[in-house]
Amino acid sequence: MAKITIKKIAHDLKLAVSTVSKALSDSHEIGTDTKQRVLDYANQMNYVRNAYASSLKNSRTGNIAVVIPEVADSFFALAINGIETIAQEKKSHVLIYLTQENQAKEKSIMEDFRNGRVDGILISVAGGNTSYPHIRDLQERNIPIVFFDRVAQGVTSPRVVTDDFESGYKATHHLLEKGCKRIDFLSLSGNLSIIDARLEGYKKAISDRGESASRSHVIVCTNDNVHNENILASLLERKENRPDGIIASVEKLTLITYTVCTRLGISIPDEMKVVGFTSLPSAALLQPSLTTITQPAFEIGQTAAKLLFELLEKKSKQSPNKMVLLPSLLHERGSTQIKT
Amino acid sequence: MAKITIKKIAHDLKLAVSTVSKALSDSHEIGTDTKQRVLDYANQMNYVRNAYASSLKNSRTGNIAVVIPEVADSFFALAINGIETIAQEKKSHVLIYLTQENQAKEKSIMEDFRNGRVDGILISVAGGNTSYPHIRDLQERNIPIVFFDRVAQGVTSPRVVTDDFESGYKATHHLLEKGCKRIDFLSLSGNLSIIDARLEGYKKAISDRGESASRSHVIVCTNDNVHNENILASLLERKENRPDGIIASVEKLTLITYTVCTRLGISIPDEMKVVGFTSLPSAALLQPSLTTITQPAFEIGQTAAKLLFELLEKKSKQSPNKMVLLPSLLHERGSTQIKT
């Protein structure tokens, strides 16, 4: 395929090379008619601009990055779908990067953005971080960053979150109302904003009930599912002091709770009531159907993407303290039903 | 932050600008000692190369693209995890692009790759395509492409697939063995290689049984879940000629089958037996647990990524007919159990 250059287009249309170049960049210096003529001819000739070359001149790449811990989680899958609807309107490409809940990987990905690969970043941070130099570094370079769901604690940037404290409270209160005497909170190791807030809500609900939330009721899980199953099995195999209620603070811990209860022959909800933080489409179809705290994942993605494009289009700084809070809902189902 | 340029590094180290530039590009023209001196100093000064500028000179971007219809599907979520393990070894970034099962979007994404955004592409094509000029175009530009799972029919490129025909056969044979008299096949509209093969397997199993596979037993669904629920509900509400077995050829149709049966009070497996093509982690936890055809999603992703890096590293053409076939497994569970 013969390569069509700006020079060739300029020659064929009897225009200056600079005129063609400016027309192709949609410069205000060029009249509409000329612009249209150049674009029509370029399309006709199947002319392709070099993205990198034009990126050097324009400051935009047409890409936004979505940096998330994993895709095998319904919250992120739905949030991505929300982000996509907005990006499509803006004719931007969404590039999804996975940190695999690994801080070093998150750092490496973010460092790569220093070089101008993307216009802006939507991020839900990996667990385990205690400081965020890689995020501050991009902020210093004026690359817009919007947090969604999991925010970097101590870093000021626009954010879209849900009411994690209230949800933790609601889930615990619900289990107490259903008669649970000992409720264990399955947490995820790392320094995650969302888990911390859910845990605080749990503790508050317990203490509001006049009981003290001893640390022993918080079970810290990791990203190793086999390890988590073992922790949970040793907890549930106990004869004494076994929980009769579990709050699974992230989706994967919900499914593990079901798996371990099934394996050990512990009946949900008769012997164990379960509330899971999840947007799983199959929640209502599980055996028994699962009571969930469901985040508005799609809307969180959409709202975060809108905030990012506002930052990009104004080319001015939005209030860095901007926070949008979208509430989660408790869906009561079979896993917390009282025996009749 | 003061900008560190190649010129500044050259000045400080008393080297020619071209020497520094070549050292940073790891050119064989520069000796190891000098290279190390330049790299150490550049790191010390926190020097960042402009990705676009260096991409113009080098031919590699360090990015590979994964183009898939959606992420809210366990097959793709697991395949991505497989791809990530290989990309991490190769220190490549994985950029995930979603076509949302939309041919125009797939075309637009692929056109964008003409400009050199990525080194190579792993793709599972969107439904609805009947020809693939956007893929052939990239092939002509020598951008390596590996298909995984859903291949572009009629396009020659390395591919990693599963035994869809055999799986369709196996699923149908299993339902026949369990006594089903009328098995309906839930298909997805579009020209999808995987669905076509699964359907052929289904037809063959029916005809091997001495029955004829009339077209009426194939229910063509779309990407609109509400529409699919309505189609399925009107099928299952019938008093006469209702199927007693269903093969859901993709994951989302499996969950819809469960939802509609629950709503209509049709008991699975007593009145309706179900086999779903899915890698859902919750399959064993559904009510009842789901008999599945499970693809080796993680391995498919890994293998496809390995093939792509072989193409990239050899910088030579691998056999374009290369095909790796990884078999799927039938997991028998509650949804196809015979009443005892």
Interface residues (C-beta under 8 A of the other chain):
Chain A: M1 V48 R49 N50 A51 Y52 A53 S55 L56 G62 E70 V71 A72 S74 F76 A77 L78 I80 N81 E84 Q88 H93 V94 L95 I96 Y97 L98 Q100 K105 I109 D112 R114 N115 G116 R117 E140 R141 L255 Y258 T259 T262 L280 P281 S282 A284 L285 L286 Q287 P288 S289
Chain B: M1 V48 R49 N50 A51 Y52 A53 S55 L56 G62 E70 V71 A72 S74 F76 A77 L78 I80 N81 E84 Q88 H93 V94 L95 I96 Y97 L98 Q100 K105 I109 D112 R114 N115 G116 R117 E140 R141 L255 Y258 T259 T262 L280 P281 S282 A284 L285 L286 Q287 P288 S289
